[in-house]
C-alpha cells in the first residue's frame, strides 16, 4: 500500500514523496520484534496496536525504512502512516 506524503522527506540523499508499506512481507516474528524494539524506545503501552511507537516500528519494518526516518515524517504524514498500520493490525 502506497501512502503519498504531504511533505516529502529526504532519506540518504533521496527525496521520498511516498512510502510503500508491504504488509504481505511481515511475519509474526516481525511483530514480536517490533514490540521489543518499541519497548526499547520507552513504550510501555498495554495494547501495542494503540501505541504510536509500536506502529512506527511496524511501519519501518513494512517499508524497509529505519524507524528514525518514520519518526521524521511530518505530524500529518506520521499520523496517516501509523493509522494505516493500525488498520492493518486491527
PDB file with one MODEL, atoms N, CA, C and O in Angstrom:
MODEL        1
ATOM      1  N   UNK A   1       0.845  -1.165   0.000  1.00  0.00           N
ATOM      2  CA  UNK A   1       0.000   0.000   0.000  1.00  0.00           C
ATOM      3  C   UNK A   1       0.897   1.236   0.000  1.00  0.00           C
ATOM      4  O   UNK A   1       1.796   1.361   0.831  1.00  0.00           O
ATOM      5  N   UNK A   2       0.646   2.141  -0.931  1.00  0.00           N
ATOM      6  CA  UNK A   2       1.434   3.370  -1.022  1.00  0.00           C
ATOM      7  C   UNK A   2       0.706   4.512  -0.323  1.00  0.00           C
ATOM      8  O   UNK A   2      -0.504   4.689  -0.461  1.00  0.00           O
ATOM      9  N   UNK A   3       1.483   5.272   0.425  1.00  0.00           N
ATOM     10  CA  UNK A   3       0.951   6.449   1.095  1.00  0.00           C
ATOM     11  C   UNK A   3       1.685   7.663   0.562  1.00  0.00           C
ATOM     12  O   UNK A   3       2.899   7.790   0.725  1.00  0.00           O
ATOM     13  N   UNK A   4       0.947   8.550  -0.073  1.00  0.00           N
ATOM     14  CA  UNK A   4       1.524   9.778  -0.605  1.00  0.00           C
ATOM     15  C   UNK A   4       1.773  10.733   0.556  1.00  0.00           C
ATOM     16  O   UNK A   4       0.894  10.970   1.385  1.00  0.00           O
ATOM     17  N   UNK A   5       2.993  11.279   0.600  1.00  0.00           N
ATOM     18  CA  UNK A   5       3.360  12.195   1.674  1.00  0.00           C
ATOM     19  C   UNK A   5       2.977  13.626   1.309  1.00  0.00           C
ATOM     20  O   UNK A   5       3.190  14.069   0.181  1.00  0.00           O
ATOM     21  N   UNK A   6       2.417  14.331   2.265  1.00  0.00           N
ATOM     22  CA  UNK A   6       2.103  15.750   2.060  1.00  0.00           C
ATOM     23  C   UNK A   6       3.365  16.585   2.070  1.00  0.00           C
ATOM     24  O   UNK A   6       3.455  17.604   1.384  1.00  0.00           O
ATOM     25  N   UNK A   7       4.344  16.146   2.855  1.00  0.00           N
ATOM     26  CA  UNK A   7       5.614  16.844   2.964  1.00  0.00           C
ATOM     27  C   UNK A   7       6.718  15.819   2.732  1.00  0.00           C
ATOM     28  O   UNK A   7       7.063  15.070   3.646  1.00  0.00           O
ATOM     29  N   UNK A   8       7.279  15.773   1.525  1.00  0.00           N
ATOM     30  CA  UNK A   8       8.314  14.783   1.223  1.00  0.00           C
ATOM     31  C   UNK A   8       9.495  14.885   2.198  1.00  0.00           C
ATOM     32  O   UNK A   8       9.786  15.954   2.734  1.00  0.00           O
ATOM     33  N   UNK A   9      10.158  13.757   2.412  1.00  0.00           N
ATOM     34  CA  UNK A   9      11.350  13.741   3.251  1.00  0.00           C
ATOM     35  C   UNK A   9      12.519  13.220   2.432  1.00  0.00           C
ATOM     36  O   UNK A   9      12.336  12.536   1.425  1.00  0.00           O
ATOM     37  N   UNK A  10      13.717  13.550   2.876  1.00  0.00           N
ATOM     38  CA  UNK A  10      14.924  13.078   2.207  1.00  0.00           C
ATOM     39  C   UNK A  10      15.573  12.016   3.083  1.00  0.00           C
ATOM     40  O   UNK A  10      15.862  12.243   4.258  1.00  0.00           O
ATOM     41  N   UNK A  11      15.794  10.856   2.484  1.00  0.00           N
ATOM     42  CA  UNK A  11      16.422   9.738   3.172  1.00  0.00           C
ATOM     43  C   UNK A  11      17.623   9.305   2.345  1.00  0.00           C
ATOM     44  O   UNK A  11      17.490   8.929   1.180  1.00  0.00           O
ATOM     45  N   UNK A  12      18.795   9.363   2.962  1.00  0.00           N
ATOM     46  CA  UNK A  12      20.041   9.001   2.275  1.00  0.00           C
ATOM     47  C   UNK A  12      20.201   9.757   0.964  1.00  0.00           C
ATOM     48  O   UNK A  12      20.635   9.187  -0.036  1.00  0.00           O
ATOM     49  N   UNK A  13      19.850  11.046   0.968  1.00  0.00           N
ATOM     50  CA  UNK A  13      20.008  11.888  -0.205  1.00  0.00           C
ATOM     51  C   UNK A  13      18.933  11.729  -1.257  1.00  0.00           C
ATOM     52  O   UNK A  13      19.010  12.357  -2.312  1.00  0.00           O
ATOM     53  N   UNK A  14      17.925  10.899  -0.996  1.00  0.00           N
ATOM     54  CA  UNK A  14      16.854  10.657  -1.955  1.00  0.00           C
ATOM     55  C   UNK A  14      15.558  11.240  -1.405  1.00  0.00           C
ATOM     56  O   UNK A  14      15.137  10.907  -0.297  1.00  0.00           O
ATOM     57  N   UNK A  15      14.928  12.116  -2.191  1.00  0.00           N
ATOM     58  CA  UNK A  15      13.648  12.676  -1.761  1.00  0.00           C
ATOM     59  C   UNK A  15      12.549  11.638  -1.969  1.00  0.00           C
ATOM     60  O   UNK A  15      12.392  11.075  -3.053  1.00  0.00           O
ATOM     61  N   UNK A  16      11.801  11.406  -0.905  1.00  0.00           N
ATOM     62  CA  UNK A  16      10.704  10.443  -0.972  1.00  0.00           C
ATOM     63  C   UNK A  16       9.391  11.197  -0.898  1.00  0.00           C
ATOM     64  O   UNK A  16       9.147  11.961   0.036  1.00  0.00           O
ATOM     65  N   UNK A  17       8.545  10.971  -1.901  1.00  0.00           N
ATOM     66  CA  UNK A  17       7.236  11.612  -1.947  1.00  0.00           C
ATOM     67  C   UNK A  17       6.129  10.663  -1.522  1.00  0.00           C
ATOM     68  O   UNK A  17       4.978  11.068  -1.355  1.00  0.00           O
ATOM     69  N   UNK A  18       6.486   9.400  -1.349  1.00  0.00           N
ATOM     70  CA  UNK A  18       5.528   8.403  -0.894  1.00  0.00           C
ATOM     71  C   UNK A  18       6.272   7.292  -0.173  1.00  0.00           C
ATOM     72  O   UNK A  18       7.474   7.096  -0.352  1.00  0.00           O
ATOM     73  N   UNK A  19       5.530   6.583   0.635  1.00  0.00           N
ATOM     74  CA  UNK A  19       6.087   5.438   1.357  1.00  0.00           C
ATOM     75  C   UNK A  19       5.225   4.232   1.016  1.00  0.00           C
ATOM     76  O   UNK A  19       3.997   4.301   1.042  1.00  0.00           O
ATOM     77  N   UNK A  20       5.879   3.144   0.700  1.00  0.00           N
ATOM     78  CA  UNK A  20       5.147   1.908   0.413  1.00  0.00           C
ATOM     79  C   UNK A  20       5.231   0.989   1.619  1.00  0.00           C
ATOM     80  O   UNK A  20       6.319   0.662   2.094  1.00  0.00           O
ATOM     81  N   UNK A  21       4.089   0.585   2.099  1.00  0.00           N
ATOM     82  CA  UNK A  21       4.002  -0.359   3.205  1.00  0.00           C
ATOM     83  C   UNK A  21       3.613  -1.722   2.640  1.00  0.00           C
ATOM     84  O   UNK A  21       2.504  -1.904   2.137  1.00  0.00           O
ATOM     85  N   UNK A  22       4.534  -2.673   2.729  1.00  0.00           N
ATOM     86  CA  UNK A  22       4.303  -4.020   2.214  1.00  0.00           C
ATOM     87  C   UNK A  22       3.978  -4.944   3.388  1.00  0.00           C
ATOM     88  O   UNK A  22       4.862  -5.593   3.948  1.00  0.00           O
ATOM     89  N   UNK A  23       2.706  -4.990   3.744  1.00  0.00           N
ATOM     90  CA  UNK A  23       2.281  -5.796   4.888  1.00  0.00           C
ATOM     91  C   UNK A  23       2.400  -7.288   4.610  1.00  0.00           C
ATOM     92  O   UNK A  23       2.505  -8.082   5.546  1.00  0.00           O
ATOM     93  N   UNK A  24       2.385  -7.683   3.341  1.00  0.00           N
ATOM     94  CA  UNK A  24       2.472  -9.100   2.996  1.00  0.00           C
ATOM     95  C   UNK A  24       3.819  -9.709   3.381  1.00  0.00           C
ATOM     96  O   UNK A  24       3.923 -10.921   3.570  1.00  0.00           O
ATOM     97  N   UNK A  25       4.845  -8.872   3.497  1.00  0.00           N
ATOM     98  CA  UNK A  25       6.161  -9.421   3.829  1.00  0.00           C
ATOM     99  C   UNK A  25       6.380  -9.587   5.331  1.00  0.00           C
ATOM    100  O   UNK A  25       7.354 -10.209   5.752  1.00  0.00           O
ATOM    101  N   UNK A  26       5.474  -9.031   6.140  1.00  0.00           N
ATOM    102  CA  UNK A  26       5.625  -9.130   7.585  1.00  0.00           C
ATOM    103  C   UNK A  26       5.295 -10.530   8.089  1.00  0.00           C
ATOM    104  O   UNK A  26       4.445 -11.228   7.535  1.00  0.00           O
ATOM    105  N   UNK A  27       5.986 -10.916   9.145  1.00  0.00           N
ATOM    106  CA  UNK A  27       5.741 -12.200   9.794  1.00  0.00           C
ATOM    107  C   UNK A  27       5.403 -11.954  11.264  1.00  0.00           C
ATOM    108  O   UNK A  27       5.539 -10.838  11.764  1.00  0.00           O
ATOM    109  N   UNK A  28       4.971 -12.988  11.932  1.00  0.00           N
ATOM    110  CA  UNK A  28       4.740 -12.884  13.366  1.00  0.00           C
ATOM    111  C   UNK A  28       6.016 -12.488  14.100  1.00  0.00           C
ATOM    112  O   UNK A  28       5.978 -11.712  15.056  1.00  0.00           O
ATOM    113  N   UNK A  29       7.130 -13.021  13.652  1.00  0.00           N
ATOM    114  CA  UNK A  29       8.421 -12.673  14.263  1.00  0.00           C
ATOM    115  C   UNK A  29       8.704 -11.176  14.126  1.00  0.00           C
ATOM    116  O   UNK A  29       9.273 -10.565  15.030  1.00  0.00           O
ATOM    117  N   UNK A  30       8.307 -10.590  13.004  1.00  0.00           N
ATOM    118  CA  UNK A  30       8.487  -9.146  12.808  1.00  0.00           C
ATOM    119  C   UNK A  30       7.678  -8.352  13.831  1.00  0.00           C
ATOM    120  O   UNK A  30       8.155  -7.351  14.366  1.00  0.00           O
ATOM    121  N   UNK A  31       6.459  -8.798  14.097  1.00  0.00           N
ATOM    122  CA  UNK A  31       5.605  -8.086  15.044  1.00  0.00           C
ATOM    123  C   UNK A  31       6.129  -8.222  16.475  1.00  0.00           C
ATOM    124  O   UNK A  31       6.059  -7.272  17.254  1.00  0.00           O
ATOM    125  N   UNK A  32       6.645  -9.383  16.818  1.00  0.00           N
ATOM    126  CA  UNK A  32       7.240  -9.566  18.144  1.00  0.00           C
ATOM    127  C   UNK A  32       8.495  -8.710  18.269  1.00  0.00           C
ATOM    128  O   UNK A  32       8.726  -8.081  19.302  1.00  0.00           O
ATOM    129  N   UNK A  33       9.295  -8.689  17.223  1.00  0.00           N
ATOM    130  CA  UNK A  33      10.489  -7.853  17.208  1.00  0.00           C
ATOM    131  C   UNK A  33      10.125  -6.375  17.338  1.00  0.00           C
ATOM    132  O   UNK A  33      10.804  -5.620  18.033  1.00  0.00           O
ATOM    133  N   UNK A  34       9.061  -5.974  16.672  1.00  0.00           N
ATOM    134  CA  UNK A  34       8.604  -4.579  16.748  1.00  0.00           C
ATOM    135  C   UNK A  34       8.171  -4.237  18.164  1.00  0.00           C
ATOM    136  O   UNK A  34       8.414  -3.127  18.637  1.00  0.00           O
ATOM    137  N   UNK A  35       7.537  -5.174  18.837  1.00  0.00           N
ATOM    138  CA  UNK A  35       7.116  -4.955  20.218  1.00  0.00           C
ATOM    139  C   UNK A  35       8.328  -4.749  21.127  1.00  0.00           C
ATOM    140  O   UNK A  35       8.343  -3.852  21.969  1.00  0.00           O
ATOM    141  N   UNK A  36       9.336  -5.589  20.943  1.00  0.00           N
ATOM    142  CA  UNK A  36      10.572  -5.450  21.734  1.00  0.00           C
ATOM    143  C   UNK A  36      11.264  -4.118  21.434  1.00  0.00           C
ATOM    144  O   UNK A  36      11.696  -3.413  22.346  1.00  0.00           O
ATOM    145  N   UNK A  37      11.361  -3.790  20.157  1.00  0.00           N
ATOM    146  CA  UNK A  37      12.037  -2.554  19.757  1.00  0.00           C
ATOM    147  C   UNK A  37      11.313  -1.323  20.287  1.00  0.00           C
ATOM    148  O   UNK A  37      11.954  -0.376  20.743  1.00  0.00           O
ATOM    149  N   UNK A  38       9.997  -1.327  20.231  1.00  0.00           N
ATOM    150  CA  UNK A  38       9.251  -0.174  20.745  1.00  0.00           C
ATOM    151  C   UNK A  38       9.422  -0.069  22.263  1.00  0.00           C
ATOM    152  O   UNK A  38       9.418   1.031  22.815  1.00  0.00           O
ATOM    153  N   UNK A  39       9.572  -1.204  22.928  1.00  0.00           N
ATOM    154  CA  UNK A  39       9.849  -1.195  24.362  1.00  0.00           C
ATOM    155  C   UNK A  39      11.187  -0.539  24.663  1.00  0.00           C
ATOM    156  O   UNK A  39      11.322   0.188  25.648  1.00  0.00           O
ATOM    157  N   UNK A  40      12.174  -0.797  23.817  1.00  0.00           N
ATOM    158  CA  UNK A  40      13.484  -0.172  23.982  1.00  0.00           C
ATOM    159  C   UNK A  40      13.424   1.339  23.754  1.00  0.00           C
ATOM    160  O   UNK A  40      14.271   2.082  24.250  1.00  0.00           O
ATOM    161  N   UNK A  41      12.419   1.786  23.000  1.00  0.00           N
ATOM    162  CA  UNK A  41      12.227   3.221  22.765  1.00  0.00           C
ATOM    163  C   UNK A  41      11.443   3.870  23.907  1.00  0.00           C
ATOM    164  O   UNK A  41      11.152   5.065  23.866  1.00  0.00           O
ATOM    165  N   UNK A  42      11.102   3.072  24.927  1.00  0.00           N
ATOM    166  CA  UNK A  42      10.400   3.605  26.081  1.00  0.00           C
ATOM    167  C   UNK A  42       8.910   3.354  26.095  1.00  0.00           C
ATOM    168  O   UNK A  42       8.204   3.838  26.980  1.00  0.00           O
ATOM    169  N   UNK A  43       8.426   2.605  25.126  1.00  0.00           N
ATOM    170  CA  UNK A  43       6.996   2.319  25.056  1.00  0.00           C
ATOM    171  C   UNK A  43       6.616   1.291  26.108  1.00  0.00           C
ATOM    172  O   UNK A  43       7.288   0.270  26.254  1.00  0.00           O
ATOM    173  N   UNK A  44       5.554   1.553  26.832  1.00  0.00           N
ATOM    174  CA  UNK A  44       5.072   0.585  27.812  1.00  0.00           C
ATOM    175  C   UNK A  44       3.548   0.439  27.720  1.00  0.00           C
ATOM    176  O   UNK A  44       2.871   0.188  28.718  1.00  0.00           O
ATOM    177  N   UNK A  45       3.030   0.601  26.506  1.00  0.00           N
ATOM    178  CA  UNK A  45       1.586   0.502  26.273  1.00  0.00           C
ATOM    179  C   UNK A  45       1.089  -0.914  26.556  1.00  0.00           C
ATOM    180  O   UNK A  45       1.753  -1.900  26.236  1.00  0.00           O
ATOM    181  N   UNK A  46      -0.085  -0.991  27.158  1.00  0.00           N
ATOM    182  CA  UNK A  46      -0.688  -2.302  27.423  1.00  0.00           C
ATOM    183  C   UNK A  46      -1.189  -2.958  26.145  1.00  0.00           C
ATOM    184  O   UNK A  46      -1.181  -4.183  26.023  1.00  0.00           O
ATOM    185  N   UNK A  47      -1.626  -2.138  25.192  1.00  0.00           N
ATOM    186  CA  UNK A  47      -2.104  -2.639  23.901  1.00  0.00           C
ATOM    187  C   UNK A  47      -1.190  -2.048  22.821  1.00  0.00           C
ATOM    188  O   UNK A  47      -1.367  -0.897  22.421  1.00  0.00           O
ATOM    189  N   UNK A  48      -0.220  -2.826  22.352  1.00  0.00           N
ATOM    190  CA  UNK A  48       0.750  -2.292  21.392  1.00  0.00           C
ATOM    191  C   UNK A  48       0.110  -1.665  20.148  1.00  0.00           C
ATOM    192  O   UNK A  48       0.611  -0.672  19.620  1.00  0.00           O
ATOM    193  N   UNK A  49      -0.994  -2.249  19.687  1.00  0.00           N
ATOM    194  CA  UNK A  49      -1.637  -1.752  18.471  1.00  0.00           C
ATOM    195  C   UNK A  49      -2.201  -0.345  18.632  1.00  0.00           C
ATOM    196  O   UNK A  49      -2.626   0.267  17.652  1.00  0.00           O
ATOM    197  N   UNK A  50      -2.209   0.169  19.849  1.00  0.00           N
ATOM    198  CA  UNK A  50      -2.678   1.529  20.101  1.00  0.00           C
ATOM    199  C   UNK A  50      -1.511   2.487  20.383  1.00  0.00           C
ATOM    200  O   UNK A  50      -1.723   3.672  20.644  1.00  0.00           O
ATOM    201  N   UNK A  51      -0.300   1.972  20.330  1.00  0.00           N
ATOM    202  CA  UNK A  51       0.902   2.761  20.626  1.00  0.00           C
ATOM    203  C   UNK A  51       1.517   3.310  19.346  1.00  0.00           C
ATOM    204  O   UNK A  51       1.812   2.560  18.415  1.00  0.00           O
ATOM    205  N   UNK A  52       1.704   4.616  19.308  1.00  0.00           N
ATOM    206  CA  UNK A  52       2.321   5.244  18.123  1.00  0.00           C
ATOM    207  C   UNK A  52       3.743   4.723  17.913  1.00  0.00           C
ATOM    208  O   UNK A  52       4.169   4.546  16.772  1.00  0.00           O
ATOM    209  N   UNK A  53       4.478   4.474  18.993  1.00  0.00           N
ATOM    210  CA  UNK A  53       5.846   3.967  18.841  1.00  0.00           C
ATOM    211  C   UNK A  53       5.838   2.575  18.204  1.00  0.00           C
ATOM    212  O   UNK A  53       6.612   2.308  17.284  1.00  0.00           O
ATOM    213  N   UNK A  54       4.984   1.709  18.682  1.00  0.00           N
ATOM    214  CA  UNK A  54       4.888   0.364  18.111  1.00  0.00           C
ATOM    215  C   UNK A  54       4.476   0.443  16.640  1.00  0.00           C
ATOM    216  O   UNK A  54       5.058  -0.229  15.789  1.00  0.00           O
ATOM    217  N   UNK A  55       3.486   1.257  16.353  1.00  0.00           N
ATOM    218  CA  UNK A  55       3.014   1.404  14.973  1.00  0.00           C
ATOM    219  C   UNK A  55       4.114   1.947  14.071  1.00  0.00           C
ATOM    220  O   UNK A  55       4.224   1.540  12.914  1.00  0.00           O
ATOM    221  N   UNK A  56       4.935   2.866  14.592  1.00  0.00           N
ATOM    222  CA  UNK A  56       6.048   3.412  13.810  1.00  0.00           C
ATOM    223  C   UNK A  56       7.082   2.329  13.506  1.00  0.00           C
ATOM    224  O   UNK A  56       7.628   2.280  12.404  1.00  0.00           O
ATOM    225  N   UNK A  57       7.346   1.467  14.476  1.00  0.00           N
ATOM    226  CA  UNK A  57       8.310   0.382  14.254  1.00  0.00           C
ATOM    227  C   UNK A  57       7.768  -0.602  13.229  1.00  0.00           C
ATOM    228  O   UNK A  57       8.511  -1.051  12.356  1.00  0.00           O
ATOM    229  N   UNK A  58       6.494  -0.944  13.318  1.00  0.00           N
ATOM    230  CA  UNK A  58       5.889  -1.844  12.331  1.00  0.00           C
ATOM    231  C   UNK A  58       5.932  -1.183  10.945  1.00  0.00           C
ATOM    232  O   UNK A  58       6.218  -1.850   9.951  1.00  0.00           O
ATOM    233  N   UNK A  59       5.653   0.100  10.879  1.00  0.00           N
ATOM    234  CA  UNK A  59       5.725   0.822   9.595  1.00  0.00           C
ATOM    235  C   UNK A  59       7.127   0.747   9.020  1.00  0.00           C
ATOM    236  O   UNK A  59       7.300   0.562   7.815  1.00  0.00           O
ATOM    237  N   UNK A  60       8.125   0.890   9.875  1.00  0.00           N
ATOM    238  CA  UNK A  60       9.509   0.805   9.408  1.00  0.00           C
ATOM    239  C   UNK A  60       9.793  -0.581   8.835  1.00  0.00           C
ATOM    240  O   UNK A  60      10.421  -0.707   7.784  1.00  0.00           O
ATOM    241  N   UNK A  61       9.334  -1.605   9.520  1.00  0.00           N
ATOM    242  CA  UNK A  61       9.557  -2.974   9.028  1.00  0.00           C
ATOM    243  C   UNK A  61       8.806  -3.226   7.719  1.00  0.00           C
ATOM    244  O   UNK A  61       9.324  -3.900   6.828  1.00  0.00           O
ATOM    245  N   UNK A  62       7.602  -2.695   7.600  1.00  0.00           N
ATOM    246  CA  UNK A  62       6.806  -2.906   6.385  1.00  0.00           C
ATOM    247  C   UNK A  62       7.325  -2.092   5.202  1.00  0.00           C
ATOM    248  O   UNK A  62       7.102  -2.455   4.048  1.00  0.00           O
ATOM    249  N   UNK A  63       8.015  -0.997   5.491  1.00  0.00           N
ATOM    250  CA  UNK A  63       8.503  -0.132   4.410  1.00  0.00           C
ATOM    251  C   UNK A  63       9.972  -0.358   4.079  1.00  0.00           C
ATOM    252  O   UNK A  63      10.446   0.066   3.025  1.00  0.00           O
ATOM    253  N   UNK A  64      10.693  -1.024   4.975  1.00  0.00           N
ATOM    254  CA  UNK A  64      12.125  -1.211   4.764  1.00  0.00           C
ATOM    255  C   UNK A  64      12.934   0.009   5.168  1.00  0.00           C
ATOM    256  O   UNK A  64      14.136   0.071   4.909  1.00  0.00           O
ATOM    257  N   UNK A  65      12.286   0.980   5.802  1.00  0.00           N
ATOM    258  CA  UNK A  65      12.966   2.183   6.268  1.00  0.00           C
ATOM    259  C   UNK A  65      13.379   2.020   7.721  1.00  0.00           C
ATOM    260  O   UNK A  65      12.965   1.082   8.402  1.00  0.00           O
ATOM    261  N   UNK A  66      14.194   2.942   8.175  1.00  0.00           N
ATOM    262  CA  UNK A  66      14.593   2.983   9.570  1.00  0.00           C
ATOM    263  C   UNK A  66      13.492   3.647  10.373  1.00  0.00           C
ATOM    264  O   UNK A  66      12.835   4.558   9.869  1.00  0.00           O
ATOM    265  N   UNK A  67      13.271   3.221  11.602  1.00  0.00           N
ATOM    266  CA  UNK A  67      12.225   3.824  12.427  1.00  0.00           C
ATOM    267  C   UNK A  67      12.484   5.312  12.636  1.00  0.00           C
ATOM    268  O   UNK A  67      11.541   6.092  12.767  1.00  0.00           O
ATOM    269  N   UNK A  68      13.749   5.711  12.669  1.00  0.00           N
ATOM    270  CA  UNK A  68      14.077   7.137  12.809  1.00  0.00           C
ATOM    271  C   UNK A  68      13.553   7.939  11.625  1.00  0.00           C
ATOM    272  O   UNK A  68      13.144   9.089  11.786  1.00  0.00           O
ATOM    273  N   UNK A  69      13.562   7.341  10.441  1.00  0.00           N
ATOM    274  CA  UNK A  69      13.022   8.021   9.254  1.00  0.00           C
ATOM    275  C   UNK A  69      11.506   8.168   9.366  1.00  0.00           C
ATOM    276  O   UNK A  69      10.952   9.203   8.996  1.00  0.00           O
ATOM    277  N   UNK A  70      10.846   7.149   9.869  1.00  0.00           N
ATOM    278  CA  UNK A  70       9.396   7.226  10.070  1.00  0.00           C
ATOM    279  C   UNK A  70       9.077   8.341  11.071  1.00  0.00           C
ATOM    280  O   UNK A  70       8.124   9.098  10.884  1.00  0.00           O
ATOM    281  N   UNK A  71       9.877   8.435  12.127  1.00  0.00           N
ATOM    282  CA  UNK A  71       9.653   9.449  13.164  1.00  0.00           C
ATOM    283  C   UNK A  71       9.871  10.872  12.637  1.00  0.00           C
ATOM    284  O   UNK A  71       9.355  11.830  13.213  1.00  0.00           O
ATOM    285  N   UNK A  72      10.625  11.015  11.557  1.00  0.00           N
ATOM    286  CA  UNK A  72      10.906  12.340  10.985  1.00  0.00           C
ATOM    287  C   UNK A  72       9.786  12.849  10.071  1.00  0.00           C
ATOM    288  O   UNK A  72       9.819  13.997   9.627  1.00  0.00           O
ATOM    289  N   UNK A  73       8.811  12.007   9.796  1.00  0.00           N
ATOM    290  CA  UNK A  73       7.691  12.443   8.957  1.00  0.00           C
ATOM    291  C   UNK A  73       6.956  13.595   9.632  1.00  0.00           C
ATOM    292  O   UNK A  73       6.956  13.715  10.857  1.00  0.00           O
ATOM    293  N   UNK A  74       6.335  14.434   8.820  1.00  0.00           N
ATOM    294  CA  UNK A  74       5.507  15.493   9.395  1.00  0.00           C
ATOM    295  C   UNK A  74       4.399  14.839  10.221  1.00  0.00           C
ATOM    296  O   UNK A  74       4.083  13.666  10.022  1.00  0.00           O
ATOM    297  N   UNK A  75       3.820  15.590  11.135  1.00  0.00           N
ATOM    298  CA  UNK A  75       2.779  15.032  12.006  1.00  0.00           C
ATOM    299  C   UNK A  75       1.630  14.449  11.184  1.00  0.00           C
ATOM    300  O   UNK A  75       1.113  13.377  11.499  1.00  0.00           O
ATOM    301  N   UNK A  76       1.237  15.162  10.132  1.00  0.00           N
ATOM    302  CA  UNK A  76       0.123  14.694   9.301  1.00  0.00           C
ATOM    303  C   UNK A  76       0.485  13.381   8.596  1.00  0.00           C
ATOM    304  O   UNK A  76      -0.317  12.448   8.564  1.00  0.00           O
ATOM    305  N   UNK A  77       1.697  13.315   8.033  1.00  0.00           N
ATOM    306  CA  UNK A  77       2.128  12.102   7.342  1.00  0.00           C
ATOM    307  C   UNK A  77       2.347  10.951   8.327  1.00  0.00           C
ATOM    308  O   UNK A  77       1.984   9.810   8.042  1.00  0.00           O
ATOM    309  N   UNK A  78       2.941  11.252   9.484  1.00  0.00           N
ATOM    310  CA  UNK A  78       3.163  10.239  10.515  1.00  0.00           C
ATOM    311  C   UNK A  78       1.830   9.635  10.954  1.00  0.00           C
ATOM    312  O   UNK A  78       1.713   8.422  11.127  1.00  0.00           O
ATOM    313  N   UNK A  79       0.841  10.485  11.129  1.00  0.00           N
ATOM    314  CA  UNK A  79      -0.486  10.010  11.529  1.00  0.00           C
ATOM    315  C   UNK A  79      -1.100   9.132  10.449  1.00  0.00           C
ATOM    316  O   UNK A  79      -1.689   8.093  10.749  1.00  0.00           O
ATOM    317  N   UNK A  80      -0.964   9.542   9.197  1.00  0.00           N
ATOM    318  CA  UNK A  80      -1.508   8.742   8.092  1.00  0.00           C
ATOM    319  C   UNK A  80      -0.842   7.373   8.035  1.00  0.00           C
ATOM    320  O   UNK A  80      -1.514   6.359   7.842  1.00  0.00           O
ATOM    321  N   UNK A  81       0.469   7.341   8.202  1.00  0.00           N
ATOM    322  CA  UNK A  81       1.205   6.073   8.148  1.00  0.00           C
ATOM    323  C   UNK A  81       0.817   5.183   9.325  1.00  0.00           C
ATOM    324  O   UNK A  81       0.512   4.005   9.137  1.00  0.00           O
ATOM    325  N   UNK A  82       0.828   5.739  10.539  1.00  0.00           N
ATOM    326  CA  UNK A  82       0.536   4.905  11.703  1.00  0.00           C
ATOM    327  C   UNK A  82      -0.922   4.447  11.744  1.00  0.00           C
ATOM    328  O   UNK A  82      -1.207   3.346  12.213  1.00  0.00           O
ATOM    329  N   UNK A  83      -1.840   5.270  11.263  1.00  0.00           N
ATOM    330  CA  UNK A  83      -3.247   4.831  11.190  1.00  0.00           C
ATOM    331  C   UNK A  83      -3.415   3.692  10.186  1.00  0.00           C
ATOM    332  O   UNK A  83      -4.197   2.768  10.407  1.00  0.00           O
ATOM    333  N   UNK A  84      -2.680   3.768   9.091  1.00  0.00           N
ATOM    334  CA  UNK A  84      -2.736   2.697   8.085  1.00  0.00           C
ATOM    335  C   UNK A  84      -2.225   1.391   8.693  1.00  0.00           C
ATOM    336  O   UNK A  84      -2.818   0.332   8.490  1.00  0.00           O
ATOM    337  N   UNK A  85      -1.124   1.472   9.438  1.00  0.00           N
ATOM    338  CA  UNK A  85      -0.595   0.282  10.107  1.00  0.00           C
ATOM    339  C   UNK A  85      -1.603  -0.244  11.134  1.00  0.00           C
ATOM    340  O   UNK A  85      -1.837  -1.449  11.224  1.00  0.00           O
ATOM    341  N   UNK A  86      -2.190   0.667  11.903  1.00  0.00           N
ATOM    342  CA  UNK A  86      -3.168   0.260  12.915  1.00  0.00           C
ATOM    343  C   UNK A  86      -4.359  -0.433  12.277  1.00  0.00           C
ATOM    344  O   UNK A  86      -4.825  -1.457  12.776  1.00  0.00           O
ATOM    345  N   UNK A  87      -4.851   0.118  11.182  1.00  0.00           N
ATOM    346  CA  UNK A  87      -5.982  -0.500  10.473  1.00  0.00           C
ATOM    347  C   UNK A  87      -5.617  -1.900   9.978  1.00  0.00           C
ATOM    348  O   UNK A  87      -6.449  -2.807  10.009  1.00  0.00           O
ATOM    349  N   UNK A  88      -4.389  -2.073   9.527  1.00  0.00           N
ATOM    350  CA  UNK A  88      -3.943  -3.395   9.089  1.00  0.00           C
ATOM    351  C   UNK A  88      -3.935  -4.372  10.275  1.00  0.00           C
ATOM    352  O   UNK A  88      -4.395  -5.507  10.153  1.00  0.00           O
ATOM    353  N   UNK A  89      -3.420  -3.928  11.399  1.00  0.00           N
ATOM    354  CA  UNK A  89      -3.277  -4.813  12.554  1.00  0.00           C
ATOM    355  C   UNK A  89      -4.609  -5.141  13.216  1.00  0.00           C
ATOM    356  O   UNK A  89      -4.799  -6.240  13.737  1.00  0.00           O
ATOM    357  N   UNK A  90      -5.522  -4.187  13.193  1.00  0.00           N
ATOM    358  CA  UNK A  90      -6.796  -4.412  13.868  1.00  0.00           C
ATOM    359  C   UNK A  90      -7.858  -4.847  12.879  1.00  0.00           C
ATOM    360  O   UNK A  90      -9.002  -5.084  13.267  1.00  0.00           O
TER     361      UNK A  90
ENDMDL
END
